[in-house]
Protein backbone atom coordinates (compact mmCIF):
# COMPACT_ATOMS: atom_id res chain seq x y z
CA UNK A 1 0.00 0.00 0.00
CA UNK A 2 2.85 2.41 0.81
CA UNK A 3 4.27 2.04 -2.70
CA UNK A 4 0.85 2.67 -4.23
CA UNK A 5 0.42 5.82 -2.15
CA UNK A 6 3.84 7.13 -3.19
CA UNK A 7 3.22 6.37 -6.87
CA UNK A 8 -0.20 8.04 -6.72
CA UNK A 9 1.25 11.17 -5.09
CA UNK A 10 3.99 11.44 -7.71
CA UNK A 11 1.75 10.62 -10.67
CA UNK A 12 -0.98 13.09 -9.78
CA UNK A 13 1.33 15.66 -8.14
CA UNK A 14 -0.78 15.94 -5.00
CA UNK A 15 -1.18 14.31 -1.59
CA UNK A 16 -3.35 11.21 -1.57
CA UNK A 17 -5.45 12.81 1.18
CA UNK A 18 -6.93 15.01 -1.54
CA UNK A 19 -8.40 11.92 -3.16
CA UNK A 20 -9.55 10.54 0.20
CA UNK A 21 -11.42 13.76 0.97
CA UNK A 22 -13.10 13.86 -2.44
CA UNK A 23 -14.25 10.25 -2.18
CA UNK A 24 -15.48 10.81 1.39
CA UNK A 25 -17.64 13.67 0.14
CA UNK A 26 -19.41 11.24 -2.19
CA UNK A 27 -21.48 12.28 -5.16
CA UNK A 28 -19.53 13.08 -8.30
CA UNK A 29 -16.29 12.80 -6.32
CA UNK A 30 -16.64 9.03 -6.50
CA UNK A 31 -15.43 9.29 -10.10
CA UNK A 32 -11.92 9.38 -8.66
CA UNK A 33 -12.23 5.67 -7.97
CA UNK A 34 -12.02 5.19 -11.74
CA UNK A 35 -8.65 6.93 -12.08
CA UNK A 36 -6.01 4.30 -12.66
CA UNK A 37 -3.25 4.67 -10.10
CA UNK A 38 -5.16 7.03 -7.79
CA UNK A 39 -5.01 5.79 -4.20
CA UNK A 40 -7.68 7.55 -2.13
CA UNK A 41 -6.06 6.88 1.24
CA UNK A 42 -4.02 9.42 3.22
CA UNK A 43 -0.30 8.72 3.54
CA UNK A 44 1.16 9.62 0.14
CA UNK A 45 2.96 12.93 -0.49
CA UNK A 46 4.89 14.24 -3.47
CA UNK A 47 8.41 15.40 -2.59
CA UNK A 48 9.27 18.85 -3.91
CA UNK A 49 12.57 20.65 -4.32
CA UNK A 50 12.58 24.13 -5.83
CA UNK A 51 8.93 23.63 -6.76
CA UNK A 52 9.64 20.46 -8.78
CA UNK A 53 8.62 16.93 -7.92
CA UNK A 54 11.71 14.85 -7.23
CA UNK A 55 9.95 11.83 -5.79
CA UNK A 56 7.27 10.82 -3.35
CA UNK A 57 6.82 9.19 0.01
CA UNK A 58 4.19 6.66 0.95
CA UNK A 59 3.49 5.35 4.43
CA UNK A 60 1.24 2.48 5.45
CA UNK A 61 0.70 0.47 8.59
CA UNK A 62 -1.32 2.76 10.84
CA UNK A 63 -4.59 4.56 10.44
CA UNK A 64 -4.88 6.90 7.46
CA UNK A 65 -4.30 9.87 9.74
CA UNK A 66 -1.22 8.26 11.34
CA UNK A 67 0.17 7.44 7.91
CA UNK A 68 -0.33 11.06 6.88
CA UNK A 69 1.54 12.33 9.94
CA UNK A 70 4.42 9.92 9.35
CA UNK A 71 4.62 10.83 5.66
CA UNK A 72 4.72 14.53 6.50
CA UNK A 73 7.49 13.94 9.04
CA UNK A 74 9.52 12.13 6.41
CA UNK A 75 8.88 14.77 3.75
CA UNK A 76 9.79 17.57 6.19
CA UNK A 77 13.30 16.16 6.55
CA UNK A 78 14.04 17.35 3.01
CA UNK A 79 13.51 21.00 3.94
N, C-alpha and C positions, 0 to 999 in steps of 0.2 A: 504494500500500500504506500509506503514512504516513497518508493521510486515513482509510482504513478502520480503522487502529489507533486513531486519535484518536476516531472516531465510536463504535467499540466500547467504548472506555474510558469515554466519557461516557454512553453508553446503558446500560451495565451497572454503572456506578459502581464499577469496579475495574480494576486494571492488566490488560493483556492477557496478561501472564505467568501469571496465575492460570489462564487457559484453556489456555495452552501446557502448563503442568504437569499439568493434569487429563487432557488428551489424551495426553500422554506416558506417563501411568500406565496407559493402556489400559482395558480392561474397560468398565464402565458409564460411565466418563468420556468415552467416545467419543460419547455422546449430545450433547455440546456442539457437535459438528460440525453438528448439525441446528438450532441456534439461529441464526435469521436475524440477521445483523449482528455476530455474535461472531467476532472474528478471533483465532485461537489462536496468535499469534506475538508474542513479547516486543517491546516498543517503544512501547506505548500506555499513557498514564497519565492519569487524571482530574486536573484542576487544582482544588484546594480553597482556599477562603478562608473563614475562620470556620466551618469544618466543612461548607460548602456547595459543591457543584460549580459552578464558574463557567466551565468549559471543559475542554479536554483537549489533550494534545500527543501527536503520533504521529511517530515517526522511522523511516525506512527507508533502506537503502542499504548497511548493513554486515551483520554477522552478527546474529542475534537478540540475543545478549548485548551487542554493541556498540550496537545500537539502544536497548536498555534503559538503558545507561549514559548515552547522549546524551540520551534523554528525561528521565531523572532530573536531569541537569545543567540542562536547560532548565526543568523544573518547580521546581527548587530556587531559581531566580532570583526566584521570586515571594515567597519567604519573607523 
